[in-house]
Amino acid sequence: MSPDTLTVWWDQHRVGTLWRGTDSRLMGFEYDETWQANGVAISNSLPLRQRTWQPDTLTAHHWLGNLLPEEQARTAMMLIT
């Protein structure tokens, strides 16, 4: 994974990792192994039966991108982790 990652939490439980692809624009997502075994899907678009969505598929990018702030605020958020 790239150094541009963001850990996704639900309450105090690690859900997975969001990361920027090599183009520094598109996002991918991977469920944490424990969450995948015991949690719930965060979206119908991101079912638990699959663990990873690469940036180039755009599935995670479209869904999670709508939850995050735009451009500069998103970049600042990525730099904090």
N, C-alpha and C positions, 0 to 999 in steps of 0.2 A: 504494500500500500504506500501511497505517497505521504509525505510529511504533513500534508494539509488534511487533517482529520478532525472530526468532531464526534465526541461520544454522545449517544442518544440515551437519555434516562427517562424512566417513567417512575415517579415517586423516587424510591431509593434503589431501584433495580436497573441494571444496565441492559438496555434493549439491544443496542448494536452500535455500529460505527458508520458514519457518513463521511465520505471523502471526495475530494476533487480529483478528476481524472488527469491524465497527462496534458490535456489541453488547458488546464486550470479553469475550466468553465463548467463542464458537465459533472454531475454528482453521481456517485454510486452508493450503495448501502449494503451492509451485511449484518444480519442478526447475530447477536451474541449466542453462543452455543447453549448456555443455560436458559436464556430467554426462549430460544427456539424450542427447547424441550418442555418448558413449563409455563410460558407466557401466552399471550394472545397476539394475533396479527395486528399491527398498527394501522393497517389499511386492507381493504379487499384487493387493492392493487399489489400488495406486498404480502402474500400468504406465507404462513410458516412452513409450508412444505418445501419451499425454496429458501435457501440461506442467503445467497448473494445476488445482487443486481449490479452488473457492470455499468459504468457511466454511458457507454455507447448504446445501451438498450433504451435509454431515456425513461424507463419506468419509474425508478426511484427519483430521478432528477425532476420529472414533472410533478410527482406527488409531494415530495419533501421541499422542492423549490418554492412552492406556494406557501409553505409555513415559515420560511425564513425571510428576514429583511432583505431589501434590495442592495445591490452593488457594494458601495463603500461600507455600509454597516455589516453586510455579509462578510466582506473581506476582513474587517476588523474582528469579527467574531471568530473567524478561522485562525487568526494570528494569536488569539488569546490562549488557545489550547496547547 
